[in-house]
Amino acid sequence: MNFSSFLHYLDRHIVTKQPVSRQIIRFQNRKEFQSCLRQLKKLKPSLSKLSHVQPIGIIHAISCPIQSSKNIMKHPAIRFIEKDTKIKMHSPTTFNPVHVPTDELTPSIPWGVKEIKAPQVWKFTKGDGIKVSVIDTGVDFNHPDLKEQLQRGFNFIYPHMPPWDDNGHGTHIAGTIAASNEENGIVGAAPKALLHPIKAFDHRGTAYSSDIIQAIEWSIRNQMDIINMSFGMSNRSQSLLDAIKQANDLGIITVASSGNDGKKETIDYPARFTPTISVGASSSKKRLASFSNRGKNIDIYAPGEKIFSTWPNRKYVELNGTSMATSHVSGIIALMLSINRDLSPVKIKTILKKTGTPLGSTNKKMIAKEINAVKALRYVKKLKLTNHKSKK
């Protein structure tokens, strides 16, 4: 199909002035999508606004800043169009800088990592070689607690630059998952896991759904084992769900924070999507954290209050939030996968829910559980042994 008229229409209606409203335009199939891309390549030199068209291969779509899309739906190659929603990282509810001179810092295991009993299973595994994609604000590559575990990532905000963290959130998340400075720093839940930072969020902690979808596509292409998603939005995105489903179908575990609004019956997307493992925050008193979204849609809870972790420029801070809880869960899943790489996303979720430790709760109808590394790995090892015997 010739997409020349379609792309000329886009060029006339693309808006470059702020504020920009973006749309995700989904094609009927891969063939139509590829045809459009070929035509796009030909026309870009002569139609300057087409440089604002962003291909998203994983869902056979493009994203571009146009105010109205009703006429585009008439094109026979278009499946549907949805708003390319802005999405925010789950900002911490508190920010407490912890000023510790480097020469005075002693080896430390943060209380949250101890609470979920991660150190008790390190004699069996430390998450060796498990690849964790951290879709966030980037990471501080120079932080001494992270540099041993940091691997190649990608920057979707500035594609020609490394995914440096200009916010701090991503560096904090990375530290809880896999910090590994046993000499004079902190140790995360899975200190031998491999961190692949993907910068999809700008310095304000904002991204578009299309940025997240492309980050998931990068994670699939680079064969990640886990995708950590410490962000959320109230709007449902079919395109984001379709991308997560593809990762899920390939055995990649997606872990998502539920949100910090204190809601009792609903949680944010993408945590609300069934394929993800949705995470709520528990407090230092072994109860549900007051700020955490909660309810039947939460799969597992983890420490999210006063979480001490890495920060840019060799610093450390304490933060509250379901983002912090999510990074604990990603770390424990890395430990589980290092024992048995054949565990499916559904099986991982089932094991976490079965082996969690009940939290104190006023809601008697709902038993909230906090992740427990010892019980989870015991279950994984037992399952692996049973499967081994059945194959003989």
KEKOLVO-613769 format. One record per residue (C-alpha): x, y, z; residue number from 1; chain. Coordinates in steps of 0.1 Angstrom, whole numbers. Each point is the difference from the previous one (the first is absolute). Last residue first. Layout:
N
SITE     X     Y     Z num chaine
SITE     X     Y     Z NUM      A
...
This chain:
392
SITE     X     Y     Z num chaine
SITE   145  -395   353 392      A
SITE   -20    31   -10 391      A
SITE   -22    -2    31 390      A
SITE    30     1    23 389      A
SITE    13    32   -16 388      A
SITE   -34    16     2 387      A
SITE    -2    -8    38 386      A
SITE    35    14     6 385      A
SITE    -9    32   -19 384      A
SITE   -32     4    20 383      A
SITE    18    -5    33 382      A
SITE    27    25   -10 381      A
SITE   -27    26   -10 380      A
SITE   -20    -6    32 379      A
SITE    31     5    21 378      A
SITE     8    31   -20 377      A
SITE   -34    16     7 376      A
SITE     1   -10    37 375      A
SITE    34    16     6 374      A
SITE    -6    30   -22 373      A
SITE   -33    11    17 372      A
SITE   -21    26   -18 371      A
SITE   -26    17    22 370      A
SITE   -36   -13     0 369      A
SITE   -33    18     3 368      A
SITE   -28   -23    12 367      A
SITE   -33    16   -12 366      A
SITE   -34    -6    15 365      A
SITE    13     9    35 364      A
SITE     9    36   -10 363      A
SITE    17    16    29 362      A
SITE    33   -14   -11 361      A
SITE    32   -14    16 360      A
SITE    20   -16   -27 359      A
SITE     0   -37   -10 358      A
SITE    34   -13   -11 357      A
SITE     2    -9   -37 356      A
SITE     5   -36   -12 355      A
SITE   -32    -6   -19 354      A
SITE    -2    34   -16 353      A
SITE    36     0   -11 352      A
SITE    -3   -36   -13 351      A
SITE   -31     8   -21 350      A
SITE    17    31   -15 349      A
SITE    31   -19   -10 348      A
SITE   -21   -27   -15 347      A
SITE   -20    24   -21 346      A
SITE    32    17   -12 345      A
SITE    14   -34   -10 344      A
SITE    28   -17    20 343      A
SITE    25   -17   -24 342      A
SITE    29    20    13 341      A
SITE     1   -20    33 340      A
SITE    24    10    27 339      A
SITE    11    32   -16 338      A
SITE   -37     7    -7 337      A
SITE    -8     0    37 336      A
SITE    28    24     9 335      A
SITE   -10    24   -29 334      A
SITE   -36    -2    13 333      A
SITE    13    11    34 332      A
SITE    16    31   -16 331      A
SITE   -30     9   -20 330      A
SITE   -21    -2    32 329      A
SITE    23    24    19 328      A
SITE    -1    24   -30 327      A
SITE   -38     1     2 326      A
SITE     0    10    36 325      A
SITE    21    31    -8 324      A
SITE   -23    10   -27 323      A
SITE   -29    -5    24 322      A
SITE    13    30    18 321      A
SITE    21    15    29 320      A
SITE    36    11    -6 319      A
SITE    32     1    20 318      A
SITE    30    15   -18 317      A
SITE    35    -9    -9 316      A
SITE    28    18   -19 315      A
SITE    28    -9   -24 314      A
SITE   -10    28   -24 313      A
SITE   -34   -15    -8 312      A
SITE   -20   -19    27 311      A
SITE     3   -35    15 310      A
SITE   -23   -15    25 309      A
SITE   -17     3    34 308      A
SITE   -37    -8     0 307      A
SITE   -18    19    27 306      A
SITE   -33   -17    -9 305      A
SITE    -6   -22   -30 304      A
SITE     6   -35    13 303      A
SITE   -17   -27   -21 302      A
SITE   -36    -9    -9 301      A
SITE   -13   -27   -24 300      A
SITE   -27    -5   -26 299      A
SITE   -19    32     4 298      A
SITE   -33     0   -20 297      A
SITE   -20   -11    31 296      A
SITE     6    33    18 295      A
SITE    28    25     6 294      A
SITE    15    33   -11 293      A
SITE    28     9    23 292      A
SITE     2    32    20 291      A
SITE    -9   -15    34 290      A
SITE    25   -28    -3 289      A
SITE   -17   -33     6 288      A
SITE    13   -15    32 287      A
SITE    33   -17    10 286      A
SITE    10    30    23 285      A
SITE    27    11   -25 284      A
SITE   -28     6   -25 283      A
SITE   -13   -21   -29 282      A
SITE    -3    13   -36 281      A
SITE   -21   -15   -28 280      A
SITE    12   -19   -30 279      A
SITE   -17   -13   -31 278      A
SITE    15   -29   -19 277      A
SITE    -9     7   -36 276      A
SITE   -20   -22   -24 275      A
SITE   -34    11    16 274      A
SITE     3    37    -7 273      A
SITE    -6    21    31 272      A
SITE    37     5     5 271      A
SITE     2    18   -34 270      A
SITE   -21    19    10 269      A
SITE    -9    13    35 268      A
SITE   -18   -16    28 267      A
SITE   -36    -2    13 266      A
SITE   -20    -9    30 265      A
SITE    17    15    30 264      A
SITE    18    31   -15 263      A
SITE    29    13    21 262      A
SITE    12    21   -30 261      A
SITE    35   -14    -3 260      A
SITE    -3   -23   -30 259      A
SITE    -1   -38    -7 258      A
SITE    36    -5   -11 257      A
SITE     6   -24   -29 256      A
SITE    20   -32    -5 255      A
SITE     2   -15   -35 254      A
SITE    14   -36    -3 253      A
SITE    13    -9   -34 252      A
SITE   -11   -35   -11 251      A
SITE    -5     8   -37 250      A
SITE   -38     1     4 249      A
SITE     5    26    28 248      A
SITE    21    23   -22 247      A
SITE   -27    -2   -27 246      A
SITE   -27     6    26 245      A
SITE    18    31    13 244      A
SITE     0    14   -35 243      A
SITE   -37    -6    -5 242      A
SITE    -8    16    34 241      A
SITE    20    31   -10 240      A
SITE   -20     2   -32 239      A
SITE   -33    -5    18 238      A
SITE     7    29    22 237      A
SITE   -21     4    32 236      A
SITE     1    34    17 235      A
SITE     8     4    37 234      A
SITE    38     1    -6 233      A
SITE    30   -17    14 232      A
SITE    37    -3     7 231      A
SITE    25   -23    16 230      A
SITE     2   -25   -29 229      A
SITE    28   -26     5 228      A
SITE     2   -24   -30 227      A
SITE    15   -35     7 226      A
SITE    18   -26   -20 225      A
SITE    12    23   -28 224      A
SITE     6   -15   -34 223      A
SITE    14    31   -18 222      A
SITE   -28     2   -26 221      A
SITE   -26    -5    28 220      A
SITE    15    27    22 219      A
SITE     3    24   -30 218      A
SITE   -37    -6    -8 217      A
SITE    -9     7    36 216      A
SITE    19    33    -2 215      A
SITE   -19     7   -33 214      A
SITE   -33    -5    19 213      A
SITE    12    22    28 212      A
SITE     9    28   -24 211      A
SITE   -34    -4   -18 210      A
SITE   -18     4    33 209      A
SITE    16    34     3 208      A
SITE    25     9    27 207      A
SITE     3    23    30 206      A
SITE    23    -2    30 205      A
SITE     9    37    -1 204      A
SITE    36    -8   -12 203      A
SITE   -15   -20   -29 202      A
SITE   -13   -35     1 201      A
SITE     8   -28   -25 200      A
SITE    36    -6    11 199      A
SITE     6   -37    -1 198      A
SITE    25   -14    25 197      A
SITE    11   -36    -5 196      A
SITE    10   -13    34 195      A
SITE    16   -35     3 194      A
SITE    -9   -20    31 193      A
SITE    30    -9    23 192      A
SITE   -11    22    30 191      A
SITE   -36   -13     0 190      A
SITE   -18    17    29 189      A
SITE    23    30     0 188      A
SITE    33     5    19 187      A
SITE    12    34    13 186      A
SITE    34    17     1 185      A
SITE    35    -5    15 184      A
SITE    13   -34    -9 183      A
SITE   -31   -20   -10 182      A
SITE    -9    25   -28 181      A
SITE   -25   -21   -19 180      A
SITE   -31    20    -8 179      A
SITE   -24   -23   -18 178      A
SITE   -37     7     4 177      A
SITE     0    26    27 176      A
SITE    27    19   -17 175      A
SITE   -16     0   -34 174      A
SITE   -32    16    14 173      A
SITE    20    28    16 172      A
SITE    19     7   -32 171      A
SITE   -32     0   -20 170      A
SITE   -16    26    23 169      A
SITE    30    24     0 168      A
SITE   -12    25   -26 167      A
SITE    27     7   -26 166      A
SITE     9   -37    -2 165      A
SITE    24    -8   -29 164      A
SITE   -14   -24   -26 163      A
SITE    30     3   -24 162      A
SITE    -4    27   -28 161      A
SITE    -9    -2   -36 160      A
SITE   -36   -10     7 159      A
SITE    -8    31    22 158      A
SITE   -34    -8    15 157      A
SITE     0   -36   -10 156      A
SITE    33    -7    17 155      A
SITE    11   -36    -1 154      A
SITE    17   -27    22 153      A
SITE    33   -18     1 152      A
SITE    10   -15    33 151      A
SITE     2    11    36 150      A
SITE     8   -26    26 149      A
SITE    35    11    10 148      A
SITE    -7    37    -3 147      A
SITE   -29     0    25 146      A
SITE    14     5    35 145      A
SITE    29    22   -13 144      A
SITE   -24    25   -17 143      A
SITE    16    10   -33 142      A
SITE   -27   -14   -23 141      A
SITE   -27    22    17 140      A
SITE   -32   -15   -14 139      A
SITE   -28     7   -24 138      A
SITE   -33    17     7 137      A
SITE   -20   -33     0 136      A
SITE    -4   -33   -19 135      A
SITE    23   -23    20 134      A
SITE     7   -31   -21 133      A
SITE    12   -28    22 132      A
SITE    22   -27   -15 131      A
SITE     7   -30    23 130      A
SITE    37    -9    -1 129      A
SITE     4   -10    36 128      A
SITE   -30     8    21 127      A
SITE    19    -1    33 126      A
SITE    -5   -38     4 125      A
SITE     2   -28    26 124      A
SITE    20    17    27 123      A
SITE   -19    32    -9 122      A
SITE   -32   -16    13 121      A
SITE     0    15    36 120      A
SITE    12    34   -14 119      A
SITE   -34     3   -18 118      A
SITE   -21    -3    31 117      A
SITE   -27    24   -12 116      A
SITE     7    21    31 115      A
SITE    37     0    -5 114      A
SITE    -3    16   -35 113      A
SITE   -24    25    15 112      A
SITE    23     8    29 111      A
SITE    29    10   -23 110      A
SITE    30   -23     0 109      A
SITE    30    21     8 108      A
SITE    38    -1    -4 107      A
SITE    15    30    18 106      A
SITE    -2    35   -12 105      A
SITE    25    24    17 104      A
SITE    24     5   -28 103      A
SITE   -29     7   -24 102      A
SITE   -14    27    22 101      A
SITE   -36    -8     8 100      A
SITE   -26    27    -6  99      A
SITE   -34   -18     0  98      A
SITE   -24    20   -21  97      A
SITE   -36    -5    11  96      A
SITE   -27     3   -27  95      A
SITE   -36   -10     8  94      A
SITE   -30   -12   -20  93      A
SITE    23   -12   -27  92      A
SITE   -11     7   -36  91      A
SITE   -16   -29   -18  90      A
SITE    14     7   -35  89      A
SITE   -25    19   -20  88      A
SITE   -18   -10   -33  87      A
SITE   -11    23   -28  86      A
SITE   -25   -17   -22  85      A
SITE     5    -7   -37  84      A
SITE   -37     3    -7  83      A
SITE   -15   -29   -18  82      A
SITE    -5    -8   -37  81      A
SITE   -14   -32   -15  80      A
SITE     6   -26   -28  79      A
SITE    12    23   -27  78      A
SITE     7   -15   -34  77      A
SITE   -34     9   -14  76      A
SITE     5    37     6  75      A
SITE   -33    15    13  74      A
SITE    16     0    35  73      A
SITE    23    28   -11  72      A
SITE   -29    24    -3  71      A
SITE    -7    -1    37  70      A
SITE    36     6    11  69      A
SITE     0    35    14  68      A
SITE    27    18    19  67      A
SITE    30   -17   -15  66      A
SITE    34    -7    16  65      A
SITE    11   -34   -14  64      A
SITE     2   -36    11  63      A
SITE     3   -28   -25  62      A
SITE   -13   -36     2  61      A
SITE     6   -36    -7  60      A
SITE    -1   -10    37  59      A
SITE    37   -10     5  58      A
SITE    11    23   -29  57      A
SITE    -7    33    16  56      A
SITE     9    26   -27  55      A
SITE     3    37    12  54      A
SITE   -13    27   -23  53      A
SITE    15    34    10  52      A
SITE    24    -1   -30  51      A
SITE   -31     0   -21  50      A
SITE    -2    37     6  49      A
SITE    28     6   -26  48      A
SITE   -19   -13   -31  47      A
SITE    26    -1   -28  46      A
SITE    28   -21    16  45      A
SITE   -26   -21    20  44      A
SITE   -19   -11   -31  43      A
SITE    20   -31   -10  42      A
SITE     5   -13    36  41      A
SITE   -37     5     7  40      A
SITE    -9   -20   -30  39      A
SITE    21   -30    12  38      A
SITE   -14     5    35  37      A
SITE   -36    -1   -13  36      A
SITE     6   -32   -19  35      A
SITE    15   -16    32  34      A
SITE   -31     9    20  33      A
SITE   -23   -14   -27  32      A
SITE    19   -33     0  31      A
SITE     2    -2    38  30      A
SITE   -38     1     4  29      A
SITE   -30    22     3  28      A
SITE    20    31     9  27      A
SITE    -2    18    33  26      A
SITE     3    38     3  25      A
SITE    11    11    34  24      A
SITE    -9    37     5  23      A
SITE    20    29    16  22      A
SITE   -13    33    14  21      A
SITE    27    26     1  20      A
SITE    -1    30    23  19      A
SITE    21    14   -15  18      A
SITE     4     8   -37  17      A
SITE    10   -28   -25  16      A
SITE   -35    -9   -12  15      A
SITE    -3   -26   -28  14      A
SITE   -30     6   -21  13      A
SITE    15     8   -35  12      A
SITE    27   -26     4  11      A
SITE   -25   -26    10  10      A
SITE   -22     6   -31   9      A
SITE    31    -3   -22   8      A
SITE     7   -33    18   7      A
SITE   -35   -14    -8   6      A
SITE     3    13   -36   5      A
SITE    33   -19    -5   4      A
SITE   -11   -32    17   3      A
SITE    -2   -21   -31   2      A
SITE   -13   -35     8   1      A
